[in-house]
Amino acid sequence: MLEFVKAQGVNLYNKEGKAYIDLIAGIGVSNVGHCHPNVVTAVQKQVETYMHLMVYGEFVQSPQVNFATALASVLPEQLNCTYFVNSGAEAVEGAMKLAKRYTGRKGFIACKNAYHGSTQGAESLMESDFYSAGYGPFLPHVDFISHNHIADLTKITDQTAAVFIEPIQGEAGVRVADQAFMEALKARCLATGTLLIFDEIQTGFGRTGKMFAFEHYGVTPDILLLAKGIGGGMPIGAFISSAEIMSVLSFNPILGHMTTFGGHPVCCAAGLATLNTLLDENIVADVEAKGNLFKELLQHPAINEIRGKGLMLAVSFDSFEINKAIIDACIEDCIITDWFLHCSDAMRIAPPLTITEDEIKAACDIILRNIEKICPSK
């Protein structure tokens, strides 16, 4: 078991001071790198000012207002109302409640091999029972479609409250949605009065080379889910919609969704610093090129393909056994990576977006050395 005592930029350090290159960023969390000075300063300043004051929404707290305002400035006009929560799973739960309340419907559609969290509602949106066996029963009225299968969209009817989808499936092994599928999905939702919910918990805040993955498609969701990378290392999530849709949580009952620590001022301060850092340092502009550099350098007969966009990549091998052996060898060689929940034969590449070209080259040299060790090309 690895133990780290310090983290900075793209590196994790053990007790002996040995540096490990982090190629998974805490599973898409540390987008601006570990302990970015801007985030650390914002956290320290807010801690000295105030921390928890009251259940979220009871008092006006400037860190929440400032972060929500900044998010609205980088989102389409209709995504102008943010509800902060503690995690991605809670963002999913809040969106499920919001969709039911707004539409008056009970049904949901989700994708096979999706991952939306480990709470009861979120797990109801996951077709595979591998990680949820023994915890049911889950919510009824949930059906599943296959990612990129336009024919499956007929399952969306006037009884469907919402469709939950990752524009780029994360734990399925980085499966990128087709343009035609996304356009057909949006059209079907409009035709049936169904809300379209994009789970961008992994893809948000620059991970794919755009600030949000939906920007690749020109398709705007009715509800957007964020977490992971938005807090710069602090725990925070959000579900975001229009003021019209979100308003239904304000009456009958007056508190349609409650959370004690959601929108925690320290986390919101960290989130605002993270967003401002991405914008001020123009970090997202280089993400696509950095992802392409990984693809160019990682060339070996044992690699079947490299899927993904930006710095959200999956390196595919013939089997889990081969992938696991390579990952274990890389960890021994001071590279941190892993596989995916629903795709065990692929290696995850999702480093901090601040990784440099030299760091990418160094990481790829180590990965290739260990691929060759496990799968000699001669």
C-alpha positions as CSV (number, residue, x, y, z in Angstrom):
1,M,0.0,0.0,0.0
2,L,1.4,3.4,-1.0
3,E,1.6,6.2,1.5
4,F,2.1,9.8,0.3
5,V,3.0,12.7,2.6
6,K,3.1,15.5,0.1
7,A,1.7,16.5,-3.3
8,Q,2.6,19.3,-5.6
9,G,1.8,19.9,-9.3
10,V,1.8,16.5,-11.0
11,N,3.9,14.8,-8.3
12,L,3.0,12.8,-5.2
13,Y,5.8,12.2,-2.7
14,N,6.4,9.3,-0.3
15,K,8.0,9.4,3.1
16,E,11.4,9.0,1.6
17,G,10.9,12.0,-0.7
18,K,10.6,9.9,-3.9
19,A,8.4,11.6,-6.5
20,Y,5.6,9.7,-8.4
21,I,4.1,11.2,-11.5
22,D,0.3,11.3,-11.0
23,L,-1.5,10.4,-14.2
24,I,-4.9,10.1,-12.8
25,A,-5.3,13.3,-10.7
26,G,-7.2,11.6,-8.0
27,I,-9.6,10.4,-10.7
28,G,-10.1,13.7,-12.4
29,V,-10.0,15.9,-9.3
30,S,-6.7,17.8,-9.4
31,N,-7.2,19.5,-12.8
32,V,-5.0,22.5,-11.9
33,G,-2.5,20.3,-10.2
34,H,-2.0,19.3,-6.5
35,C,-1.9,22.2,-4.1
36,H,-2.0,25.0,-6.7
37,P,-0.9,28.2,-4.9
38,N,-4.0,30.0,-6.0
39,V,-6.3,27.4,-4.5
40,V,-4.2,27.0,-1.3
41,T,-4.3,30.8,-0.8
42,A,-8.0,31.0,-1.4
43,V,-8.6,28.2,1.1
44,Q,-6.4,29.7,3.8
45,K,-8.0,33.1,3.4
46,Q,-11.5,31.7,3.7
47,V,-10.7,29.5,6.7
48,E,-9.5,32.6,8.5
49,T,-12.7,34.5,7.6
50,Y,-15.4,31.9,8.3
51,M,-16.2,28.3,7.7
52,H,-19.6,26.7,8.3
53,L,-22.2,29.3,9.3
54,M,-25.6,27.6,8.6
55,V,-27.4,25.1,6.5
56,Y,-26.9,25.9,2.8
57,G,-29.3,28.6,1.6
58,E,-30.3,30.1,4.9
59,F,-27.8,32.9,4.8
60,V,-26.2,34.8,2.0
61,Q,-22.5,33.8,1.8
62,S,-20.3,35.5,-0.7
63,P,-18.1,32.5,-1.5
64,Q,-21.2,30.7,-2.8
65,V,-22.6,33.7,-4.6
66,N,-19.2,34.5,-6.2
67,F,-18.6,30.9,-7.4
68,A,-22.1,30.6,-8.8
69,T,-21.8,33.9,-10.6
70,A,-18.5,32.8,-12.1
71,L,-19.9,29.5,-13.3
72,A,-22.8,31.3,-15.0
73,S,-20.4,33.5,-16.8
74,V,-18.8,30.5,-18.6
75,L,-22.0,28.5,-19.2
76,P,-24.8,29.0,-21.7
77,E,-27.4,31.5,-20.7
78,Q,-30.0,28.9,-19.8
79,L,-27.7,27.3,-17.3
80,N,-27.8,30.2,-14.9
81,C,-28.9,28.7,-11.5
82,T,-26.5,26.5,-9.5
83,Y,-27.2,24.4,-6.5
84,F,-24.0,23.4,-4.7
85,V,-23.7,20.0,-3.0
86,N,-21.0,17.9,-1.4
87,S,-20.2,15.4,-4.2
88,G,-21.0,14.1,-7.6
89,A,-23.3,11.5,-6.2
90,E,-25.3,14.1,-4.4
91,A,-25.5,16.2,-7.6
92,V,-27.1,13.1,-9.3
93,E,-29.5,12.7,-6.4
94,G,-30.5,16.4,-6.5
95,A,-31.0,16.3,-10.3
96,M,-33.2,13.2,-10.0
97,K,-35.5,15.0,-7.6
98,L,-35.5,18.1,-9.7
99,A,-36.4,16.2,-12.9
100,K,-39.3,14.4,-11.2
101,R,-40.6,17.5,-9.6
102,Y,-40.4,19.6,-12.7
103,T,-41.9,17.1,-15.2
104,G,-44.3,15.3,-12.8
105,R,-42.9,12.0,-14.3
106,K,-41.2,9.1,-12.6
107,G,-39.2,7.4,-15.3
108,F,-35.5,7.7,-16.1
109,I,-33.2,6.6,-18.9
110,A,-29.5,6.0,-18.4
111,C,-26.7,4.3,-20.3
112,K,-25.3,0.9,-20.0
113,N,-21.8,0.8,-18.4
114,A,-22.3,4.3,-16.9
115,Y,-21.1,5.3,-13.5
116,H,-23.0,8.0,-11.6
117,G,-22.1,7.3,-8.0
118,S,-22.6,5.0,-5.1
119,T,-25.7,6.3,-3.4
120,Q,-29.0,4.5,-3.8
121,G,-30.5,6.8,-6.4
122,A,-27.2,7.0,-8.4
123,E,-26.8,3.3,-8.4
124,S,-30.3,2.9,-9.7
125,L,-29.0,4.6,-12.9
126,M,-26.3,1.9,-13.3
127,E,-27.3,-1.2,-15.4
128,S,-24.5,-3.4,-14.2
129,D,-25.1,-5.0,-10.7
130,F,-21.4,-5.9,-10.3
131,Y,-20.8,-3.0,-7.9
132,S,-24.3,-2.9,-6.5
133,A,-25.2,-6.5,-5.8
134,G,-26.6,-7.0,-2.4
135,Y,-27.7,-3.4,-1.9
136,G,-31.0,-3.4,-3.7
137,P,-33.8,-3.0,-4.3
138,F,-33.1,0.2,-6.2
139,L,-35.5,2.7,-7.8
140,P,-38.1,1.4,-10.2
141,H,-39.0,3.0,-13.6
142,V,-35.4,3.1,-14.9
143,D,-34.5,1.8,-18.3
144,F,-31.2,1.6,-20.2
145,I,-29.8,2.5,-23.6
146,S,-26.5,1.8,-25.2
147,H,-24.1,4.7,-25.8
148,N,-24.1,5.8,-29.4
149,H,-27.1,3.5,-30.4
150,I,-29.6,5.9,-32.0
151,A,-32.2,3.1,-32.3
152,D,-32.4,2.8,-28.5
153,L,-33.7,6.4,-28.2
154,T,-37.2,5.2,-28.8
155,K,-37.1,4.1,-25.2
156,I,-37.4,7.8,-24.3
157,T,-41.2,8.5,-24.1
158,D,-43.6,11.0,-22.6
159,Q,-43.3,9.1,-19.3
160,T,-39.6,9.8,-19.0
161,A,-38.6,12.5,-16.6
162,A,-35.0,12.7,-17.7
163,V,-32.1,11.0,-19.5
164,F,-28.8,10.9,-17.6
165,I,-25.8,10.6,-19.9
166,E,-22.0,11.1,-19.8
167,P,-21.1,12.9,-23.0
168,I,-17.9,10.9,-22.7
169,Q,-18.3,7.8,-20.6
170,G,-15.6,7.6,-18.0
171,E,-15.7,4.2,-16.2
172,A,-16.8,2.5,-19.4
173,G,-13.3,3.2,-20.6
174,V,-13.6,6.7,-22.2
175,R,-16.3,6.1,-24.8
176,V,-16.8,9.3,-26.8
177,A,-20.4,10.1,-27.9
178,D,-20.9,10.5,-31.7
179,Q,-22.2,13.9,-32.9
180,A,-25.2,12.3,-34.7
181,F,-26.1,10.4,-31.5
182,M,-26.0,13.6,-29.4
183,E,-28.1,15.5,-31.8
184,A,-30.6,12.7,-32.1
185,L,-30.7,12.4,-28.3
186,K,-31.4,16.1,-27.9
187,A,-34.1,16.0,-30.5
188,R,-35.8,13.0,-28.9
189,C,-35.8,14.7,-25.5
190,L,-37.4,17.8,-27.0
191,A,-40.0,15.8,-28.8
192,T,-41.1,13.9,-25.6
193,G,-40.7,16.8,-23.1
194,T,-37.9,14.9,-21.4
195,L,-35.1,16.7,-19.5
196,L,-31.6,16.0,-20.8
197,I,-29.0,15.7,-18.0
198,F,-25.3,15.7,-18.7
199,D,-23.1,14.1,-16.1
200,E,-19.9,16.0,-16.5
201,I,-18.5,15.0,-13.1
202,Q,-15.4,13.6,-14.8
203,T,-15.4,15.7,-18.0
204,G,-16.0,19.2,-16.6
205,F,-13.5,22.0,-16.1
206,G,-11.3,21.5,-19.1
207,R,-10.6,17.7,-18.9
208,T,-11.5,17.1,-22.6
209,G,-10.0,20.2,-24.1
210,K,-13.1,22.3,-23.7
211,M,-14.3,23.9,-20.4
212,F,-17.3,21.4,-20.6
213,A,-17.6,18.4,-22.9
214,F,-21.0,19.4,-24.2
215,E,-19.2,22.2,-26.0
216,H,-17.7,19.7,-28.4
217,Y,-21.2,18.9,-29.7
218,G,-23.1,22.2,-29.6
219,V,-25.8,20.4,-27.5
220,T,-26.7,22.1,-24.2
221,P,-28.3,20.0,-21.5
222,D,-31.3,21.0,-19.4
223,I,-29.3,20.1,-16.2
224,L,-25.6,19.9,-15.9
225,L,-23.8,17.9,-13.2
226,L,-20.4,18.9,-11.9
227,A,-18.0,17.7,-9.2
228,K,-14.5,16.3,-9.0
229,G,-12.3,18.9,-10.8
230,I,-14.3,21.9,-9.9
231,G,-13.0,22.2,-6.3
232,G,-9.3,22.1,-7.0
233,G,-9.0,19.2,-4.5
234,M,-11.7,20.2,-2.1
235,P,-15.0,18.3,-2.0
236,I,-17.8,20.0,-3.9
237,G,-20.5,19.1,-6.5
238,A,-23.2,21.0,-8.2
239,F,-26.3,20.6,-10.3
240,I,-27.0,23.5,-12.6
241,S,-30.1,24.4,-14.6
242,S,-32.3,27.3,-15.5
243,A,-33.9,29.5,-12.9
244,E,-37.3,28.3,-14.2
245,I,-36.6,24.7,-13.7
246,M,-34.7,25.1,-10.5
247,S,-37.5,27.2,-9.0
248,V,-39.7,24.1,-8.4
249,L,-37.4,23.2,-5.5
250,S,-38.5,26.4,-3.6
251,F,-42.1,25.6,-2.9
252,N,-44.3,22.7,-1.7
253,P,-42.1,22.0,0.2
254,I,-40.2,25.3,0.6
255,L,-36.9,23.3,0.9
256,G,-37.1,20.9,-2.0
257,H,-33.5,19.8,-1.4
258,M,-31.5,20.3,1.7
259,T,-27.8,19.9,2.5
260,T,-25.9,21.1,5.6
261,F,-22.5,21.3,4.1
262,G,-23.3,21.8,0.4
263,G,-21.8,25.0,-0.8
264,H,-19.3,25.0,2.0
265,P,-17.6,28.4,1.9
266,V,-14.1,27.0,1.9
267,C,-14.9,24.6,-0.9
268,C,-16.6,27.4,-2.9
269,A,-13.6,29.6,-2.4
270,A,-11.4,26.8,-3.7
271,G,-13.8,26.3,-6.6
272,L,-13.7,29.9,-7.6
273,A,-9.9,30.0,-7.4
274,T,-9.8,26.8,-9.6
275,L,-12.0,28.3,-12.3
276,N,-10.1,31.6,-12.3
277,T,-6.8,29.7,-12.6
278,L,-8.1,27.8,-15.6
279,L,-9.2,31.0,-17.2
280,D,-6.3,33.3,-16.2
281,E,-3.6,30.8,-17.1
282,N,-5.4,29.7,-20.3
283,I,-4.8,26.1,-19.2
284,V,-7.6,24.5,-21.2
285,A,-6.2,25.8,-24.5
286,D,-3.3,23.4,-24.4
287,V,-5.2,20.3,-23.2
288,E,-6.0,18.9,-26.7
289,A,-2.4,19.2,-27.8
290,K,-1.2,17.5,-24.6
291,G,-3.6,14.6,-25.2
292,N,-2.4,14.3,-28.7
293,L,1.2,14.2,-27.5
294,F,0.3,11.2,-25.3
295,K,-1.2,9.5,-28.3
296,E,1.8,10.2,-30.5
297,L,4.3,8.9,-27.9
298,L,2.5,5.9,-26.7
299,Q,3.2,3.6,-29.7
300,H,3.7,-0.1,-29.1
301,P,2.4,-3.3,-30.7
302,A,0.8,-4.3,-27.4
303,I,-1.4,-1.1,-27.4
304,N,-4.7,-1.8,-29.3
305,E,-6.0,1.7,-29.3
306,I,-6.0,5.0,-27.4
307,R,-9.5,6.4,-26.9
308,G,-10.6,9.8,-25.6
309,K,-10.5,13.6,-25.9
310,G,-8.0,15.9,-24.4
311,L,-6.5,14.5,-21.2
312,M,-9.2,11.9,-20.6
313,L,-7.7,8.9,-22.3
314,A,-7.9,5.1,-22.2
315,V,-5.0,2.9,-23.4
316,S,-6.4,-0.4,-24.4
317,F,-4.6,-3.8,-24.1
318,D,-5.6,-7.4,-24.9
319,S,-6.7,-8.3,-21.3
320,F,-7.0,-7.2,-17.7
321,E,-4.0,-9.4,-16.8
322,I,-1.7,-7.6,-19.2
323,N,-3.1,-4.2,-18.2
324,K,-2.7,-4.9,-14.5
325,A,0.8,-6.2,-14.9
326,I,1.8,-3.0,-16.8
327,I,0.1,-0.8,-14.3
328,D,1.8,-2.6,-11.4
329,A,5.2,-2.2,-13.1
330,C,4.5,1.5,-13.7
331,I,3.7,2.1,-10.1
332,E,6.9,0.4,-9.1
333,D,8.6,2.8,-11.5
334,C,6.9,5.9,-10.0
335,I,4.0,6.3,-12.3
336,I,0.5,6.4,-10.8
337,T,-2.2,5.1,-13.1
338,D,-5.1,2.5,-12.9
339,W,-7.9,0.9,-14.9
340,F,-11.6,1.6,-15.2
341,L,-14.6,0.2,-13.3
342,H,-16.3,-1.2,-16.4
343,C,-13.2,-1.6,-18.6
344,S,-10.5,-3.4,-16.9
345,D,-8.3,-4.0,-20.0
346,A,-7.6,-0.2,-20.5
347,M,-5.1,2.0,-18.6
348,R,-6.4,5.4,-17.4
349,I,-4.5,8.5,-18.5
350,A,-6.0,11.6,-16.9
351,P,-3.2,13.7,-15.3
352,P,-3.5,17.3,-14.0
353,L,-4.2,19.6,-16.9
354,T,-1.0,21.5,-15.9
355,I,1.3,18.7,-16.9
356,T,4.1,19.9,-19.1
357,E,5.4,18.5,-22.4
358,D,8.6,17.4,-20.6
359,E,6.6,15.6,-17.9
360,I,4.4,13.9,-20.6
361,K,7.6,12.7,-22.4
362,A,9.1,11.4,-19.1
363,A,5.8,9.6,-18.2
364,C,5.5,8.0,-21.6
365,D,9.1,6.8,-21.6
366,I,8.4,5.0,-18.3
367,I,5.1,3.6,-19.5
368,L,6.7,2.3,-22.8
369,R,9.6,0.8,-20.8
370,N,7.2,-1.2,-18.7
371,I,4.9,-2.2,-21.6
372,E,8.0,-3.6,-23.3
373,K,9.0,-5.4,-20.1
374,I,5.5,-7.1,-19.9
375,C,5.0,-7.5,-23.6
376,P,8.3,-7.7,-25.4
377,S,7.9,-6.6,-29.1
378,K,10.7,-8.9,-30.3
